[in-house]
Amino acid sequence: MAPIIGKARGAVNSLLAYTTGLRHLFHKPYTLKFPQQRYAVEKGYRGRHLLHLDRCTGCGICAWICPEKCITIVQRGDRWFPEYFYGRCCFCHFCVTPDTIVTTNPSVRPISQIRSGDRVLTHTGQYRPVRQVITSNYSGRLYSIRPLGAPSALRVTEDHPLLVSTRSVVKKGRLQKKPVGLEWKTPKELKKGDYVTFPIPKETRDIDSYEQDVTVGQANTGRRLTRRLKMKTEPDLFRLIGYYLAEGYVVKRTVGFAFAEDETNYINDVSNLLEKFFGRRTRRSTIHHSTHVLLHSVVATQFFENFGRGAENKNLPDWVMFAPEAKQRETIIGAWRGDGYLHNPTKGNRSLFWEYVTVSRTLAFQLQQALFRTGIVGQVSSTQHQDRKLAYVISVRGRFVTKMAELMRVEVKDNREKTFSHFEIDGDYVYAPIRSISSANVENQPVVNLSIEGDESYVAGNVTAHNCTDYCPEFALEETVEYDIAEYTRDRLVWSPERLAKPPVKKDDKYVFSVDGLRGASQVPKQEH
């Protein structure tokens, strides 16, 4: 019986072999005639590196930022070039998800809406132009980092460096309070409680007067005329702008400010400021326990439209965002008098804190930055009630409450024996602890990164992130879609500058490489015969 079963199995296997062979007779060949034929790689594929020797300055930035430390700088003649050890290279892809909020000039926008030429805030506190926007699909470990004081988590690839201050455990299991040193670390190197950073904007532009072309009607002819509006940018104007951000609205040719009818001090202040800057009398209207200060002026409507029509569109233009701190303080005062309040301790909530509520995401982050410049940390969170728009809440708590009271010029009775804050702040950064950190594997997740002129960093979701996809300031080192990486053997894992400089093999390749000359390696055109 056994021999018969063995013969039957052999016959079946032979039949399968013949069937497989016949089936593949009708398939196209798998072999490519390289280099004339090329395999089509997926979008975002990252192959070996190409070194442009004529651009490389030997600055060493690539070796400094490489997370796996696989790059070293070696000498060739009197010049220095990078050398790669591919046995350690992870072909890193430093990106964030498209919905990540980036701090730009003068607003905040999802990174997917950033374009070349836009200016973004970098780790130096300056705004730098975007050189390039890099998009691709990512498969691997995606980290979700939620810092305290931010309304959403930062979703970032596992090798994306973030500017942080790690914290060690001190007495009784507590983490050290004061930040000690700043480092670029990847998400997989971080833990809950470590500080992430937000750079405090340094750029300041003070102008003596604001000018704008406005269109007015000629009473006797009805013609539309253009004239130049010029307003002195004194602190009172910035306070009026703050009032508008909170309580202002524009209807046809009228600007209005709505207050509770018992807020007489604010009502009188707004009325006086409008008459001072626009030279026309205001009137008041009380509706359902609210008092509206109204100014009928097409000039005023065109001025205030610069700050947004509709609550969700309120924002600060750059000449206000970059104003000196003394003037920005007045903007904060006006805004907080309108939509902000001080919460005094009650039986239900014994906390003492300041809060400001707005449905404008841009305005929330802008006011947060303005507070940072005054040395006050404001946390941003989001909330949404049924049948209401998503609202953003800026809260000032802990030891910053009394400092906020000084800014607002009000007296606060603080009966707390101790004041504490989870945040730290110095002249350059705000330090926010990580509330939670998690990760998950993703497949073909769309991700975006930015190449920034000069600083190669940007603020993503209230966290300072480094860009390393295109880190070379001279564009001397780039990643290609070459797959000659398959030729690696153990003795060829180290790629010298000369080998890195060998261009991609193409059908019409016009380049060779040479190591001749006193200055070392160079890339030269091939001589035609």
VEXKOLTOR-900672 format. One record per residue: x, y, z of N, C-alpha, C in turn. Coordinates in steps of 0.02 Angstrom, whole numbers, plus 50000, padded with zeros to 5 digits. Atoms other than C-alpha are relative to their C-alpha. Layout:
BEGIN
XYZXYZXYZ/...
# end
This chain:
BEGIN
500424993950000500005000050000500435006350000/499564994249995501405012050044500325001949933/499714998150066502275010949872499485003349954/500514997150044500625014849786499875007350018/500114993149976500345030449895500585004549979/499424996250019502125036149860500005001849926/500024998650072501905034349673499465005149983/500544995250013500255043749679500225007150018/499764993449980501055058249774500505002749949/499514997950050502495058649649499665002349936/500354998150061501265059349504499665006850009/500334993549987500305073749585500505005650000/499494994849998501895083549619500275001549930/499774999050068502485080849440499495004049960/500524996450035500815086849375499995007450020/499984993149976500905102549484500605003849970/499404996950029502675106049421499895001849927/500134998650071502165104549239499485005649992/500534994850004500605115149270500295006950015/499704993649982501625128749354500455002549944/499564998050055502895128749213499605002549940/500414997950057501555129849079499675006850013/500324993749983500685143949171500485005949993/499514994550003502285154449180500265001249930/499804998750068502595152548994499665006149971/500394994450026501275165848967500095006450042/499854994149959501965178049100500575004049969/499454995950022503075192749059500624998550042/499395001349961504905190749113500085004950057/499894995749942505375197549284500665003849997/499344997050003507155202049238499975006749963/499954993450032507485220449199500685000849968/499374998650033508815225849076500285006550028/499734994249965509695237449198500645002349965/500384994349973510095251849178499485002949952/500504997350047508995254249025499294999650028/500655000849968507495247649121500065001050075/499984998549929507095253449297499374997550033/500595002149962505955246449429499655006250028/500394994249976504555258649473499904999450076/500055000249927504725262249659499395003850023/500574996649971503325268049772500195007250017/499894993149981503115286549809500255000350072/499714999449933504175291349958500554995250015/499455004749991505445277449933500655003850012/499384996749982507125282250008500584995349988/499445004350018508675274849928500665002750028/499344997949975510545277949945500095007549991/499874992950002511275295249967500465001949941/499594997350054512045305949831500345006350026/499614994349974513425318249878500235004349941/499774995250049513695333749771500635003350027/499374997949971515525336749803500125007549992/499874992950012515545354149728499615004550047/500414996049954514195360049851500214999150073/499855001649930514835351750010500535004650028/499524995549966515705363550132500354996650059/499705003549944516165350350261499805002650067/500214996849938515155359350395499854995050056/500135005249950514695343050483499294999950028/500695000049975512835346950508499684993249991/500305006650013512355330250430500214995050053/499765004649949513455320750554499715001850069/500264997849935512815331150701499284997850009/500725001249993510965328250665499814992849988/500185007050016511035309950608499814996250064/500215003149937510015300450741500364993450015/499665006449990510945284050714500765000750002/499284998549999512675292350708500384995649951/499675004150051513115283350547500425004349953/499614995550043513945298750467500605002650038/499394996949973515725304050500500295004549946/499694995350047516695318250421500744998149993/499325002250014518325312850337500345005149953/499624995250039519715322650252500214997249933/499755001650066520125322450068500385006149976/499604994150016521555334050024499945005150056/500104994949948521215350350114499265001450012/500724999349991519325347750114499744994150041/500315005149958518135337550222499334998249970/500625002650029516675326650165499704994750045/500325005349960515395314750244500164993049973/499935007150016515665295950248499454996250035/500585003549973514225283850276500164992950020/499985007149980514125267650374499284997549995/500685002150013512565259650301499774994250044/500215005349954512595245450427499585002750058/500374997049945511835257750551499435004549975/500484995150026510795268950436499294997250002/500705002049995508915268250466499585003249944/500364996550054508465278650311499425003950029/500514996549960507555290150428499555004449957/500514996050035505995299050374499665004250053/500234995849945505645313650489499405004249979/500604996650023503855319250464499465000050053/500594999849957502215323650548499384999249956/500615001150038500415320350496499745006649971/500214993950035499565332750376499585004850041/500434995749961498375339550509500385003750056/499614996849947499805345350623500015007649991/500014992750002499675363850666500715002750004/499344996950003501215374150621499935007450014/500014992949984501575391450692500335003949944/499754996250057501755403350544499955007450015/500074992849994501815421950516499405002349960/500044998849928500645428150580499484995450034/500555004049974499445413650612500244992950014/499855007149996499375394750633499604996549945/500345003650054498945382750492500214992850001/499785006950008498955364050460500604999749953/499385000550039500625358750388499854998449927/500195001650069499715352350232499845006349960/500164993850035499275370550191500605004749994/499404996050004501045377150208500294999649929/499714999850068501875382550044500705003050004/499334997150004503645386949993499955007650001/500014992749993504015404950040499655002350063/500314998249937502905404950195500535000550055/499534999249944503785410350356499724996450060/500215003849942503705398750506500485001350058/499604998949939504325400250685500484994150010/499495005249991505945390750717500244999950073/499785000949930506875385150874500395006050026/499634994049978507845401650877499535005750021/500474994749985506245411750903499905004849942/500074995950060506385419150728499554996549950/500415002850054505255416850578500444999549937/499585001250059506145409050429499574997449942/500395002450058505535405450251500074992549988/500015007150018505065387850196500324999249932/499685001350064506195381350059499624994749960/500315005650035505275365350020499514996550046/500495004149965503745355350073500064992949973/499895007050020504055336550071499424995850023/500575004449983502575324550065500164992949977/499885007050017502615305550063499534995650041/500375004949960501825289850133500504996450045/499555002949950502555282050289499704993550028/500205006349968502475264250354500504998650056/499575001049943503155260850526499665002150064/500264998149935502965266650705499845007550001/500214993049996501975282850727499855001650074/500084998249929502075291450897499495005750008/500484994849982500715302050977500225003050066/499744996549941501405314851101499535005650018/500464994849978500205325651202500325003950057/499714995949946501055339651299499455003750037/500474996049960500175349051438499955007049969/500104993250026499415365351377499885000449926/500145000150072499095359951196499334996549989/500665002850009497355355951128499994993249966/499995006450035497905340751027500694997050004/499365003649997499275327751017500395001249936/499564999750058500765328750900500114992849977/499905006750029500815313450785500605000449954/499354999250032502575310950724500344993249990/499635006250013503685297350648500524998950054/499605001949942504805288150769500715003050001/499324997350002506445296050710500035007549994/500024992750009505895314250707500285003450063/499714996949940507025324350826499575005950025/500364994749966506135335850950500475003350050/499574996549952506955349251056499704999450070/500295001749935506705343351235500525000950055/499585000349941507395343651410499764994050041/500205005949963507345326451488500075001250075/500014998949928506995325151674500154993450036/499835005949961507745313151798499625000050066/500365000749937506955306651958500435002550058/499644997549942507455315752116499674997450063/500245002249935506855314852297499284997449998/500665003149993505355303552333499654998749934/500285001950064505115298552152499765005749957/500224994350040504765316152091500515001749946/499564997850053505465322751929500295006850016/499694993549987506675337251938499595005549968/500434994550022505805353951917500335004249946/499674995550046507065365051829500274996249939/499715003250059507505360551648500765000650000/499275000150001509325355651629500234998249930/499735001250067510035357551453499464998249950/500455001650055509175355751285500334995149953/499745005050046509375340951169499494998549946/500435002550053508685334851004499924992550011/500125007149988507885317951044499404997649960/500555002950037506745306350949499454997750048/500555002049956505025301251017500144993550039/499895006449966505615283651059500505000750058/499544998849945506905291451177499675003950057/500344995849950505605301451276499564995950046/500455003149952504535297251426499505005250025/500494995549970503025304651513500345004350053/499714995449952503525320151611500585004049972/499464996250031504975325551499499725006649972/500224993550025504895343751444500085000349924/499934997750069504525348351263500015007650002/499884992849999504885366251213499595003649947/500314995450048504015380851129500435006350001/499574994050000505165395051073499585006450006/500344993649992504645412451127500205004549941/499834995850058504535423650972500425006050019/499534994549986505955436250967499905006049954/500054994850050505495446250814499555005750023/500384994149980504925464050851500055005349946/500014994550049504395477650730499555005550028/500394994549973503845494250800499915005349946/500144994850050502995506550683499675005850036/500294994049968502525524350728499275001049981/500684999150022500935524250625499804994449952/500285005150046499815512150531499645003649944/500304996850058499285516850355499624994949957/500415004550040497935509450244499575004149952/500454996850048496985514450087499284997950016/500705001449987495115515850121499585003449946/500464997350050493655519050004499415003450035/500564996249970492375532450049499565002749944/500474997250048490855539549962499985007650005/500084992850002490695557649907499265001750005/500714998949985489065564149980499615003349943/500384996250050488575576249841499974996649932/500005003350066489035565349690499894992550003/500075007249994488975547649757500604996149973/499405003350026490685543949683500394996750056/499575003549952491865531649770500715002749994/499344997249999493505539649820500464996050046/499515003549958495095532049892500425005250036/499574995649961496015540750032500434995850047/499515003449958497445536250148499825000950074/500124999949928497025531650328500674999450036/499385000249961498455535250448499835000750074/500155000049928498345530950633500644998950039/499425000749957499645533050767499944993750042/500035006649966500075516050841500215000850074/499884999249928499995521051023499654994450038/500295005549961499535508751162499244999950001/500744999849999497715514751165499704996549939/500255003250061497485508650985500024992450008/499945007249991498085491351033499474997450049/500535002149954496855490651178499334999849964/500615000050039495445495251058499974993949955/499975006150041496015481150943499814993950042/500175005549955495915469251092499264999650014/500734999949990494125474851127499644997149939/500335002450060493665471350946500074992449993/499895007250005494435453850950499504996250043/500455003449953493305449551097499275001549986/500714998050001491695459351074499805003749936/500164995950058491795468250906499684996249943/500305002950060490795465150747499885005649950/500114995350054490505473550579499364998249964/500625000950037488785475650499499935005749951/500044994950053488715484850333500515005550014/499544994449989489455501950373500065001950073/499994998649928489375500550562500444995050037/499605004249955490605493950691499675000150068/500325000549934489865487650854500414996150050/499675003549945490505481851023499464998450051/500535002149954489375471751138500284998350069/499795001249931489565471851328499384998850043/500545000449950488515467151478499865007250023/500194993049985487545482751530500325002750063/499684997549939488435483451699500755001149991/499294999050012490175484151618500125007249976/499994993050020490105503151614500705002649986/499314997650010491985505851629500254998149930/499785002350066492315495451472499615003649945/500424996550049490855503551379500255007149989/499754993250006491505520951415500695000249968/499325000350028493295515951371499974999149924/500065001350072492805508951200499715006149965/500314994250031491695523951163500515005749992/499504994750003493095536151204500554998549948/499475001950047494385526451102499765000649928/500264999450068493265525550947499965007349979/500054992950017492945544150953500695003249992/499334997350003494785547650981500344998449933/499645002150060495425537750831499635001249935/500384999250062494015540150706499635006749995/500264993250002493405557550753499255000549989/500724999850007491555553250753499664997850064/500375001649938490255552050892499724992949996/500305006749996489685534850948499305000650030/500655000449966487965529751004499944993250033/500085006349963487345516051120499294997449994/500655003250005485945503551111499994994150049/500055005449951485365491951251499474995049978/500445005350022484595475251201500114994050046/499985006049956484185461151324500615000150047/499494999349948485365467151462500715000549971/499344998850029486805470151340500015006949967/499934993450029487435487151286500484999749940/499594999950061488105489751109500255007049988/499704993650020489305503851070500074999849924/500045000150073489025508250887500345006149970/499684994650037490055518650766499844999149926/500185000350071489355522350593500575003449961/499424997350036490935524350487500274994749952/499725004750048491495515750326500764999450009/499285000249986493285520150372500144995150057/499915004449943493135511250539499874992749981/500155006950020492325495750460500584997149960/499445002650040493755494150335500624998950042/499425001149955495045495950473499914993650040/500105005849957494265482850587499934993549961/500035006150041494015470550443500684996649995/499335003050000495905467850451500074994850055/499965004649943495585458350614499474994649996/500475005450011494245446950542499285001950011/500734999349992492365447150517499734993350022/500245006349972491465434050620500474997450053/499595002149942492065426650784500534994949981/499525005450017492905411450702500575002549957/499484997350044493945422750588500435005350034/499614994949965494665434450720500744998150001/499285001350000496565436150709500385006550007/499554994349994498035447750735500455000349939/499534999450055498955454150580500715000850026/499315000349977500845454050585500235006550034/499764993849969501055472550630499795000550073/500205000549929500125468750793500384994450035/499655005649970500935451850823500735001650016/499304998549990502675459250807500115006750036/499944993749964502315475050907500394998950065/499645000749937503375478451062499544997450056/500385003249946502845469751222499535004950035/500434995149965502145485751301499355001049963/500614999150039500905487851159499584993649998/500375006350001500455469451152499634998850066/500345000649936500025470151336499315003349998/500644996650006498645482551293499504995849960/500435004550039497955470451163499724994550044/500235005249954497875456851295499485002750049/500474996949952497005468651417499325000849967/500644998950034495665473451290499644993549986/500315006450017495365455551235499724996650062/500215003549939495265448651413499415003550033/500584996549972494065462251468499364998049965/500595001950037492895456451332499804992750010/500175007149999492965437351326500354996250056/499655003549947494035433451477499685001350068/500264999049932493685432051663500484997050050/499625002749944494475428451831499544995650040/500405004749960493805412951919500255000150072/499835000249929493815415152107499774993550031/500185006549970493745399752219499274999850024/500685001349976492015392552254499994993150033/500055006649969491385377252346500084994449948/499955005150052491255367752182500684999849966/499344999650032492925373552112500435005050038/499604995849956494225380152232500615003049965/499424997550037495455384852095499945007549987/499964992950018496005402652060500365000349933/499685000050066496345405351875499665005149954/500264995750053496085416551723499834995749939/500185003750061495195410351567499775004949946/500244996250059494845416851392499734994949951/500335004750045493665408451269499905003349932/500104997650068493645410551079499884994049954/500115005350049493045400350930500515000649943/499484999250051494525406550826500634996450023/499395003749982495945393950831500625004449992/499424995650012497155406550757500095004950057/499954995149946496755419650888500224996850065/499805003449938496935407051030500754999150003/499285001150000498705402550979500395006649999/499664993550001499165420650944500015003250069/500014997249932498605426351116500454996050047/499545004049960499565411851192500725002349989/499334997550014501145417951104500125006950031/499944993449970500815435751163500114999450076/499905001149929500685429351342500714997550014/499315002549991502325419851322500505005850001/499534994450005503185436151275500005004250064/500034996249937502595444051439500234995850060/499785004249945503265429451541499454996150033/500585003649972501555421451570499854994049957/500175006150037501135403551520499254999249999/500715001350010499395401351449499904993249968/500145006650029498735383851417499415000649952/500555000050049497635380651265499684993149999/500395006250005496275367451269499395001449956/500594999250042494725364451165499394996750033/500625002749972492915361151212499445001249950/500574999150046491305358851116499364997750035/500655001549972489545359751184499524998249943/500495002250050488035352651096499735006149961/500264994750045487485363250946500425006450004/499554994249998488975374850972500634998649960/499385000750035490565377950876500554997950049/499435001849959492205370850939500335006350027/499714994049968492915383351063500684998350029/499335000749972494695386051121500045004150064/499964996949934495055390251303500735001150018/499334998449976496635399251359499955001150075/500034999349927496915397251545500695001550029/499394998249964498225404851659499914997850072/500085003149935498495395151819500645000350041/499425000849956499665392251965500345006750016/499624994149979501045404751999499955005749949/500064994750050500625414551840499365004250010/500634996449989498925420451909500145007150023/499874993349973499645435052007500365004449948/499684996250052500745440051860499505002549948/500534998050046499215440351749499585005750031/500374994649966498315451151878500375006649995/499604993950009499745463651869499935002749930/500084997850070499595464151680499325003149990/500684997550009497705466751691499855006050045/500084994349955497955480251824499414999350047/500545001349951496745472351947500314996850062/499785003149938496945466852126499674993250008/500255006849990496765448352160500164997850071/499905002549932496525441452334500174992649995/499765006950007497575425752334500134997150070/499935003149934497345415252492500384993449998/499645006450005498355400552427500665000550038/499385000149962499775395652541500594998649954/499485001750047500775388352396499745000849929/500174999650071500765391952210500474995549962/499615005050036501365379152086499805000249927/500155000650071501475376951898500394994149972/499665005550035501875361851791500485002549947/499594997150054502705373651667500595003750028/499434995749986504375382351666500095004749940/499904995150053504855397651565500645003950014/499434995649994506445407351531499975005049943/500024994950051506935420751407499944997349929/500005002950068506985408551260499454995049988/500475005550012505775394151288499494999450056/500495002549952504205388151374500094992450002/499895007149992504435370651444499354996850025/500635003349982502875359551447500114992550008/499905007249990502865341951520499564995849954/500395004650041502275327351415499484996550044/500535003249962500575321551480499954992649983/500055007050021500535305451379500394999049936/499645001850061501525296651243499834992849983/500185006750022500975281651142500224999149928/499795001250069501365273450976499594994249970/500365005350036500595262150845500314999349931/499755001250068501095254250681499495002549949/500444997550053500395262550525500274997649932/499825001950068500405258050340499785005549953/500134994850051500525271150202499655006150030/500274994049968500135285350322500285006249965/499744993850030500255302150230500355004350053/499624995849953501585312950314500315005849961/499744993950031502305330150280500595002650042/499444997049965503935338650323500185006549964/499814993650028504675355950294500755000850001/499314997950000506385361850243500015007550010/500024993049980506705378650327500695003249988/499384996650016508005391050270500365002150064/499584997849943509405393050397499954995650061/500055003449936508725385050555499804992649995/500225006950010507955368850486499614997350060/500445002249946506655368050625499355003949994/500644996650000504845372850651499604997850061/500415001649942503505372850786499384996349976/500555004350022502285358550759499594998050061/500435001849944500815357150879500285002050067/499714997549938501655367751015500634996350022/499385003649985503235357051004500525002049947/499474998250046504895362250927500284993749968/499785005950037505345349650792500555001849951/499464998950048506895347950686499824996849933/500085003050065506865344750500500664996949980/499375003350020508145331850446499944996649933/500065003150065507455325650282500435003749949/499614996050046508345339750193500445004750040/499664996149949509545345150326500605003949974/499394996850024511035350550218499845007149976/500154993150020511035369750203500215001649929/499764998850068511955368550037499704995149949/500315005150043510875354349965500544995449970/499465004250025512485344249948499864992650008/500145007049986511775328150017499264998749993/500715001550011510145320649956499914992549994/500155007050007509285303849954499694998849932/500235001650068508965295849785499544993950003/500415006050005507825281849726500424994349972/499565005450024509345271049683499954993950044/500025006249961509345252949736500644996149992/499355003450001511185249149710500214998250071/499895002149932511075246949898500014992450004/500025007350000510745228749853500694996949989/499335002650013512585227049805500424999850064/499624999949938513085228849988500254993150019/499735005949966514205215850065500305002650064/499744997849936514965216250237500595004849993/499424995850007516555224050173499855006449962/500174994050039515605237450076499455004150034/500504996149964514465244450211500215007250009/499754993249992515575259750228500085003149931/499964996650064515325271750083500425006350009/499554994249997516735284150057499685005949963/500264994350038516435301749992500014998949925/499945001250072517045296149821499434995549975/500535004650022515775282049814499315003350006/500624996449993514365292949880499905005049943/500044995050053514775305449743499854996949932/500145003350063514495292449606499265001049983/500704998450015512905298449519499594993849984/500445005650019511405287249483500174997649930/499845002950065511705275349340499395000849954/500544998950047510645280949193500244998549929/499845001850069510585277049010500455005349968/499624994550029511285294148963500465003250052/499564997549947512485295649110500595003749970/499464995950026513725309849076500535001450053/499554998449946514675309449240500424994050020/499575004849968516145300149312500265003450063/499734996649941517055303449475500754999050003/499275000049997518865307049513500235002050069/499704998049936519975308349667500665003549989/499374996650016521375317349579499985007250023/499954992849984521985334649628500155001250073/499804998349932522635343349783499405000950047/500584998649957520895347749844499594993850013/500355006249984520365329549849499474998249949/500505002750045518795321649777499625005649964/500404995250039517825330649641499574996249951/500475003050047516405327049523500095003749934/499834996750063516865330549341499604997049943/500365002750057515955328949175500434995349959/499675004950042516395314349064500185003149933/499784997150064517385319048909499684996349942/500295002950060516505316248744500564998549949/499515001950051517505307348607499674999949932/
# end
